[in-house]
Structures are given as C-alpha cells and as structure tokens.
Amino acid sequence: MSERLIIRGGTPLEGRIKVPGAKNSALPLLAATLLTDEPVTLKNVPPLKDVGTMLSMIQQLGKRIEKPAPMTVRVTGGIETNRAPEELVRKMRASFLVLSPLLGRVGEAEVPLPGGCNIGTRPVDLHLNGLSRLGTEISQTDGRIIARANNLQGNEIFLDYPSVGTTEQLLMAAVRADGETDIYNGAQEPEVRDLVDFLVELGADVEVDGSILTVRGSEELHGGEYEVLPDRIAAGTYMIAIAATGGHATVGEVRPSIMKQLTLKMRKSGITVNEGPDSLEVISGRRPKNLEIRTLPYPGFPTDLQAPVSALLTIAEGKSVVKETVFDSRFGHVAELRKMGADISVPNSSTLFINGTDGLRGAKVEATDIRAGASLVIAGLAASGTTEVVGLGHIDRGYSRLVENFQDLSAQLEKKI
C-alpha cells in the first residue's frame, strides 16, 4: 500500500520553522555543474525526490557526487556521455535542462522530451527555437531531441513568453557561445537570478537589466561554492497554512523581499504579516477576507501558490476570484477541495469563483500534483475532523520535511502506510 497522510484539523499553528533551499533553484544549479570539470559545492540543497532525480541524472552523465554534510552536495568529474537517460527525464521536466550544458561542452546532446507534473501544456518549443538562434541544429526522433552545434554563436533572442525554463536553458548555452548573447523578455524569477549569480561565481560574464539578460560567452568555467536560494514557495505554503488555521507562527530563513506578492495579498485579506531581516511572522485570529488573485510571471503572483491560496480562500468571507494565466489545467485541487465542503465553481479553464464558507470538513482526498497536494494539506489542517491525503509522491517532490515542519508548529498529522 502507498503512504497516506492523516490530518486531524482544527489546531492553530504556532511556533517557528525554517525553510530549505528552493527546489526550483537547486535543479538548474545542479544541471549547470555540467558546464565545468572542476569541483562545485552547493549548500542548502533540499533533500527532495526531484533533487535526487537530478543528482542521478548528472551522475549517469559522468559526474561524481559527494555529500560531505547535510544539505551539502559536492560535484566533481567530467562528462562521459551526451545521452540523457530516458527514465529520469520522463520523471521530471527540469531534467531537460541538461541539454544546453551537454551541447556546450561536447557539441551534441540527446535528451528525451520531458515529463513531470500534469499541470497543462508546457511545450519545449521556446527552448529549441532559442537554441536555434545560437546556431544549434535540432532534430527529433523516437521522442528524443538531438541537438548539434560545433560552435555555439552568440545572438539576440526575443522570447514570446518569459519562460523560466527557457531562460535558464539559454543562459547555460550562452555562457559557452562565442560572442555576446542578449535575451529579451527573459524570466525575472528569483530562481533565474540565482542561476545567474551561480554562473557568475563559476566565472561567467552575465549582466541583468530587468527582463534583458546579456551574456558574454567564455571558453571555460571554473569550480566554486554557492548556497541555494531559500524556497519562497515552501515559505509561502507554510504562511498560508498558518493563516488558514488562525495561527500565530514564524517562517524563518527566508528572503522577505521576494515574498511581497504573497505578503501584500495576505495583509489585504486582514492577516498580519511582520517582516524581519530573514523571517516572516504570520498572525491570524479571524477569518480572512475575500481576494482577487491573478497568477503572472514574476514579479506577479506565483502560479505555484495558486492552489495553496485557493485553499485559504475557501474559508474566507465573501466571494474570491482566482485567475490562472501561467498554466492551463492547474485546477486539479478543485474537485478534491469540494469533497471537503468548498464552494468552488469553474466558469472557464482559467478562472475559479470561490464562495467562502465558515469551515471545511475532513475527507479522503488525492493529490494530483505538487501544489495541489499542498493545498489539500492546508485545507486538512484548517478543517474539522480527520482528512486523509493520498498521492503523497507528488507532495514529496516539492516539500522536504513537510510533516515534521507542521508537527513543529503543533499540527496533528502523521504518515501511515
């Protein structure tokens, strides 16, 4: 039998926890270690299944992995094959990011089309079109992308959409290209900036001016040491859970400056959020007020917090509107929240109308993706009675020590077989 999470709701969360490094930053940073044969040490690496998948990926490509301390990874060695294993790329979309480092280092890469969460259409066309602008010849056979470039050439690239993955892919290609590359309308997410800072630490020449990224390519990068950015999505999930339970708790080891999208919305909803230098204190003793949420690329409201905040709004006063503009098919949590008494209608594929109720009730629900699973945990913590969440494999991909962290905040929940 698979694991399930048993939650006895109704307990206000109290205490203090700290968040680990960001999964969405650690994954591209690990892929970028392929750009050098010199040793690279990454700190604050979250112990997650997806991180394990990426570590297995770069190991199979030739890297050696050491873990000299908790949440620290040392990567050494070179590239022994340019063919990415299908079973790993199919597990996780971020594995596709090894394409550019392999291409830049050995001139050819074979990478299967990626898998990952089922949250809508996420084509890799932007990745491939951008790489073509850098002189890459691309073909596809049997579900594998074959990219060839004897010598990548810098160029100007305009992205029709500020895709995070595409921006990261092109950054890693451009650092190995001859000449200058200008990426226009690039993603501005903090995780992209973390990759930029990491590449600069390894000797790359990258400048950022808003959504314009300028890269001057170099022959070689060296090794280095770097600490992964704190996970703003995990931090936001815990903050929302504290608010949903009427709790008073602090989330530490965060960067408040990149959390404004959530903190300002929470304050508008009547929840107190106090900022420290590296912490956010949440105080919520009453039902939140209704909100209008529209997800957008950074610096807009993050799509990865859409499902968690939707869970909060099911118990808000009044009618809330949530518009998802980043991904389609990202409403897998709706049917499950309805089982718990949520009043949610879906007038179209990008909009939720949520009529807040004065309480949810426990039920058996299933996580359909990482963030949908987080929303169900939040709902279960706020609900009366017992909630059973299955499909924990999704949640474990995105949240390390989730159960332990909530237990540290006095929540009553446990995993069972």
C-alpha positions in Angstrom: 0.0 0.0 0.0 1.1 3.6 -0.7 1.6 6.1 2.0 -1.2 8.4 3.2 -1.2 11.5 5.3 -3.7 11.6 8.2 -4.5 15.1 9.4 -6.6 16.0 12.4 -7.5 19.5 11.7 -8.6 22.5 13.8 -5.4 23.2 15.6 -3.9 26.8 15.2 -0.3 26.6 14.1 2.2 28.1 16.5 6.0 28.2 16.8 8.8 28.8 14.3 10.2 26.8 11.4 12.8 27.4 8.7 12.6 26.6 5.0 15.3 24.8 3.0 16.8 25.8 -0.3 14.5 26.2 -3.3 13.9 23.1 -5.4 13.3 25.3 -8.4 16.7 26.8 -7.9 18.7 23.7 -6.9 17.6 21.8 -10.0 19.1 24.2 -12.7 22.1 24.8 -10.5 22.9 21.1 -10.5 22.4 20.9 -14.2 24.8 23.8 -14.6 27.6 21.9 -12.8 27.9 20.0 -16.1 29.5 23.2 -17.5 32.8 22.7 -15.7 35.0 19.7 -14.8 36.2 21.5 -11.6 34.7 20.8 -8.2 31.5 22.6 -7.3 30.0 22.6 -3.8 26.3 23.5 -3.4 24.9 24.3 0.1 21.3 24.4 1.3 20.3 21.8 -1.2 16.8 20.5 -0.2 16.6 16.7 0.3 13.8 16.1 -2.2 12.9 13.3 -4.7 13.3 15.7 -7.6 16.8 16.7 -6.4 17.6 13.0 -6.1 16.5 12.6 -9.7 18.7 15.4 -10.9 21.7 14.0 -8.9 21.1 10.6 -10.6 20.9 12.3 -13.9 24.3 14.1 -13.7 25.9 11.0 -12.2 24.8 9.0 -15.2 26.3 11.6 -17.4 29.6 11.2 -15.7 29.7 13.4 -12.5 30.7 12.1 -9.1 28.5 13.1 -6.1 29.6 13.5 -2.5 27.5 14.7 0.4 30.1 16.0 3.0 27.4 17.5 5.2 23.6 17.6 5.5 22.1 19.6 2.6 25.5 20.0 1.0 26.5 18.4 -2.3 29.9 18.3 -3.9 30.0 17.6 -7.6 33.3 16.6 -9.3 34.4 14.9 -12.6 33.6 15.4 -16.2 31.1 14.4 -18.8 31.3 10.7 -20.0 28.2 10.6 -22.2 26.0 13.1 -24.0 22.9 10.9 -23.9 20.5 11.6 -21.1 18.7 8.5 -19.7 15.0 8.4 -20.7 13.7 7.1 -17.4 15.0 10.1 -15.5 13.9 12.8 -17.9 10.4 11.3 -18.1 10.1 11.7 -14.3 10.8 15.4 -14.1 10.7 18.3 -16.6 13.7 20.1 -15.1 15.9 17.2 -16.3 15.6 18.7 -19.8 17.9 21.5 -18.6 20.9 19.2 -19.1 20.5 19.8 -22.9 22.4 23.1 -23.0 25.3 22.1 -20.8 25.9 18.9 -22.8 25.6 20.8 -26.1 28.0 23.5 -25.0 30.6 21.1 -23.6 30.6 18.3 -26.2 28.8 19.8 -29.2 26.0 17.3 -29.3 23.3 16.2 -26.9 20.4 13.7 -26.9 17.7 14.3 -24.4 14.2 12.8 -24.3 11.1 15.0 -24.2 10.4 15.7 -20.6 7.8 14.6 -18.1 6.7 15.9 -14.7 3.5 17.2 -13.1 0.4 17.1 -15.2 -0.5 20.8 -15.0 -1.1 21.6 -18.6 0.7 22.1 -21.9 4.3 23.1 -21.4 6.0 22.7 -24.8 9.7 22.9 -25.2 9.4 24.9 -28.5 10.7 28.1 -26.8 13.9 26.2 -25.7 14.5 24.8 -29.1 13.8 28.0 -31.0 16.2 29.9 -28.8 18.9 27.3 -29.2 18.5 27.5 -32.9 19.2 31.2 -32.7 22.6 30.3 -31.2 23.5 28.1 -34.1 22.1 24.7 -33.0 20.8 22.1 -35.4 17.9 20.3 -33.9 16.1 17.1 -34.9 13.7 14.8 -33.2 13.5 11.0 -33.4 11.7 8.5 -31.3 10.7 11.1 -28.7 14.3 12.3 -28.3 15.7 15.7 -29.1 19.0 15.6 -30.8 20.9 18.9 -30.7 24.2 19.6 -32.5 26.4 22.7 -32.6 30.1 22.5 -33.4 30.5 26.1 -32.1 27.6 28.0 -30.4 27.4 31.6 -31.6 26.1 34.5 -29.6 23.0 36.2 -30.9 19.9 38.3 -30.0 16.9 36.3 -28.8 13.4 37.5 -28.0 11.2 35.2 -26.0 7.5 35.4 -26.9 6.8 34.4 -23.3 9.1 34.9 -20.3 9.5 31.2 -19.6 11.7 30.3 -16.6 12.9 27.0 -18.1 13.7 28.6 -21.5 15.6 31.5 -19.9 17.7 29.0 -17.8 18.3 26.8 -20.8 19.5 29.7 -22.9 21.7 31.2 -20.1 23.6 27.9 -19.9 24.0 27.7 -23.6 25.1 31.4 -24.0 27.9 31.1 -21.4 29.6 28.6 -23.8 28.8 30.5 -27.0 31.3 32.7 -28.9 30.5 36.4 -28.6 27.6 38.2 -26.9 24.0 36.9 -26.4 21.2 39.2 -25.5 18.0 37.6 -24.2 15.0 39.9 -24.3 11.8 39.3 -22.3 13.7 36.8 -20.1 12.1 35.4 -16.9 12.8 37.6 -13.8 12.0 34.9 -11.2 14.4 34.9 -8.2 15.4 31.3 -9.2 16.6 32.6 -12.5 18.6 35.3 -10.8 20.1 32.6 -8.5 21.3 30.7 -11.6 22.8 33.9 -12.9 24.7 34.5 -9.6 25.8 30.9 -9.6 27.2 31.1 -13.2 29.0 34.4 -12.3 30.5 32.6 -9.3 31.9 30.0 -11.8 33.4 32.7 -13.9 30.6 33.6 -16.4 30.1 37.1 -17.6 26.4 37.8 -17.2 24.6 41.1 -16.7 20.9 41.6 -15.9 18.8 44.6 -16.6 15.2 43.8 -15.8 14.0 41.3 -18.4 17.1 41.7 -20.5 20.0 39.3 -19.9 23.4 39.9 -21.5 25.8 37.0 -21.7 29.4 37.2 -23.0 30.5 33.7 -23.6 33.7 32.1 -22.4 35.7 29.0 -23.2 35.8 27.6 -19.7 34.2 28.0 -16.3 35.9 27.1 -13.1 34.6 25.5 -9.9 33.2 27.2 -6.8 31.0 27.2 -3.8 27.4 28.5 -3.7 24.4 28.5 -1.4 20.9 27.8 -2.9 18.3 30.5 -2.6 15.6 29.9 0.2 12.4 28.3 -1.1 9.8 31.1 -1.4 7.1 28.6 -2.5 7.6 26.4 0.5 7.7 29.5 2.7 4.5 30.8 1.2 2.8 27.4 1.7 3.6 27.5 5.4 2.5 31.1 5.7 -0.9 30.3 4.1 -1.3 27.3 6.4 -0.7 29.4 9.5 -3.3 31.9 8.3 -5.8 29.2 7.4 -5.7 27.7 10.9 -6.0 31.0 12.6 -2.4 30.6 13.9 0.5 32.7 15.0 3.9 31.4 13.8 7.1 32.5 12.1 8.7 31.2 9.0 12.5 31.7 9.1 15.5 31.5 6.7 13.5 33.4 4.0 14.1 36.5 1.9 11.1 38.8 2.6 11.9 40.9 -0.4 10.9 38.2 -2.8 7.8 37.3 -0.9 5.9 40.6 -1.4 3.4 39.2 -3.8 2.0 37.0 -1.1 2.6 39.1 2.0 0.7 42.1 0.5 -2.2 39.9 -0.6 -2.4 38.3 2.9 -2.4 41.8 4.5 -5.2 42.8 2.2 -7.1 39.8 3.4 -6.8 41.1 7.0 -3.9 38.8 8.1 -1.0 40.4 9.9 2.4 39.7 8.4 5.5 41.1 10.1 8.8 41.1 8.2 12.1 40.5 9.9 15.6 40.6 8.2 15.2 36.9 7.3 11.8 35.9 8.7 8.0 36.4 8.2 5.7 36.3 11.2 2.1 35.5 10.4 -0.7 36.3 12.9 -4.3 35.3 12.0 -7.0 35.2 14.6 -10.1 35.6 12.4 -11.5 34.5 9.0 -9.6 36.1 6.1 -11.4 38.5 3.7 -12.0 37.6 0.1 -9.4 38.3 -2.5 -8.9 38.5 -6.2 -5.8 36.6 -7.4 -4.2 36.6 -10.8 -1.1 34.5 -11.4 1.6 36.0 -13.5 5.3 35.6 -14.2 7.5 37.2 -11.6 7.1 39.8 -10.2 3.5 38.9 -10.4 1.7 36.4 -8.1 3.4 33.0 -8.4 1.4 30.2 -10.1 2.9 27.7 -7.6 1.0 29.4 -4.8 -2.3 29.5 -6.7 -3.6 26.2 -5.3 -2.4 26.8 -1.7 -4.0 30.3 -1.6 -7.2 28.9 -3.2 -7.5 26.5 -0.1 -7.2 29.6 2.2 -10.0 31.4 0.2 -12.4 28.5 0.7 -12.9 29.7 4.3 -12.7 33.5 3.6 -15.5 35.9 4.0 -17.2 36.7 0.7 -16.5 35.7 -2.9 -13.0 35.4 -4.2 -11.8 35.2 -7.8 -8.7 33.3 -8.9 -7.4 33.6 -12.4 -4.6 31.2 -13.6 -2.8 32.8 -16.5 0.5 30.8 -16.4 -0.5 27.2 -16.9 -3.7 25.6 -18.2 -5.1 22.5 -16.4 -3.8 23.7 -13.0 -7.1 23.2 -11.1 -6.6 19.6 -10.0 -7.2 20.6 -6.4 -10.8 21.9 -7.1 -12.6 18.6 -7.1 -10.8 17.4 -4.0 -11.5 20.7 -2.1 -15.2 20.3 -3.0 -15.1 16.9 -1.2 -14.3 18.9 2.0 -17.2 21.3 1.6 -15.6 24.0 -0.5 -17.9 26.0 -2.7 -15.9 26.5 -5.9 -17.1 26.9 -9.5 -15.0 26.9 -12.6 -16.7 29.1 -15.3 -13.8 28.6 -17.7 -10.4 26.8 -17.9 -8.6 29.7 -16.3 -10.9 31.0 -13.6 -12.2 30.0 -10.2 -15.1 31.5 -8.3 -14.8 30.7 -4.6 -17.6 31.4 -2.2 -16.1 31.3 1.3 -17.7 29.0 3.9 -17.3 29.2 7.6 -15.5 25.9 7.7 -14.3 22.8 5.9 -14.8 19.2 6.9 -12.3 16.3 6.8 -12.5 13.9 3.9 -10.4 11.4 1.9 -8.7 13.4 -1.0 -5.9 12.8 -3.5 -3.0 15.0 -4.5 -2.8 15.3 -8.3 0.4 17.4 -8.4 2.8 19.0 -6.0 1.0 22.3 -5.3 -2.5 20.7 -5.4 -1.3 18.4 -2.7 -0.1 21.3 -0.6 -3.5 22.9 -0.9 -5.1 19.7 0.4 -2.8 19.6 3.4 -3.6 23.3 4.2 -7.4 22.5 3.9 -7.0 19.5 6.1 -5.2 21.5 8.8 -8.0 24.1 8.7 -10.9 21.6 8.5 -12.9 20.0 11.3 -12.4 16.2 11.7 -9.9 14.0 10.0 -8.6 14.3 6.5 -6.7 11.6 4.6 -4.5 12.6 1.8 -3.2 10.1 -0.7 -0.9 10.6 -3.6 1.9 11.8 -1.4 4.5 11.0 -4.0 3.6 14.4 -5.6 4.0 16.3 -2.4 7.3 14.7 -1.6 8.7 16.0 -4.9 8.3 19.6 -3.7 8.4 19.8 0.1 11.1 18.4 2.3 10.2 17.7 5.9 6.7 18.9 5.4 5.2 16.6 8.0 8.0 17.3 10.5 7.7 21.1 9.9 4.0 21.1 10.5 4.4 18.9 13.6 6.9 21.5 14.9 4.1 24.0 14.6 1.8 21.8 16.8 -0.2 20.4 13.9 -1.7 16.9 14.4 -0.7 14.9 11.3 1.3 11.8 10.5 2.1 9.5 7.6 0.8 6.0 7.6 1.1 3.0 5.2 
